[in-house]
């Protein structure tokens, strides 16, 4: 179910005033009038209803009401699988916009842009430009979450250097990096067969990860994953991999049961 994502300054029930993109979406795209209601949620997934009480030229007033079905779970199937995080090498231009949009639509819970040796942009931009980009990515993530019916607003973290990403040595975490050559020791099925707490995916730029970066990722507990001979564009690779992982996780009970029987 599509849900309007409430603005950050809203913390639950009560009256709020909406303007800008929120007003445009509700009153011009959704064409709500006074008395109309839409499902809504906070960034953490807490569910509400938003009832429009007054519509002006550029602003509107609304009442945030409790959702009577707030205890319902598994509405979209995303709550049934472990969270998926993506560490995405910063691609050229605004391709990162597409990465964030598609990853959110695929059901990721967190996206972290990463600077790598072969990234077109190999250093952090100036503070003002970085802030503008982070705000733009947040808007894109919020719009995508509303469009696809996400159960919570995914986190879009500030960009980091590859050396700054954490280690994932715990058996409860499944950490992968995409590689064009078949270096993987086992299949994606094999990696996901054990009970896992979280899936972490590192995706390189179009030139791939450099040899030192591959060694660094393996040292941090990432395993290589080979998804076939096709060469994917940087803005498509994460979506392709997340879609494969999500389907396997959603169907995990059926194929793990079948494997045990055989």
Secondary structure, DSSP 4 states (H G I P E B T S, - for coil): ---EEPPTT--SSEEEEEEHHHHIIIIIIS---TT-EEEEE-TT--EEEEEEEEE-SSEEEEEEEE-TTTT---SSSGGGS-EEEEEEE--STTHHHHHHHHHHHHT-SEEEEEE-TT-SS-SPPPHHHHHHHHHHHHHHHHHHHHHHT-SSPPEEEEEEEGGGSPP--STTEEEEEE-SS---SS-HHHHHSS--SEEEEEE--TT---HHHHHHHHHTT-EEE---SPPPPHHHHHHHHHHHHHHHHHTHHHHHHHHHH-
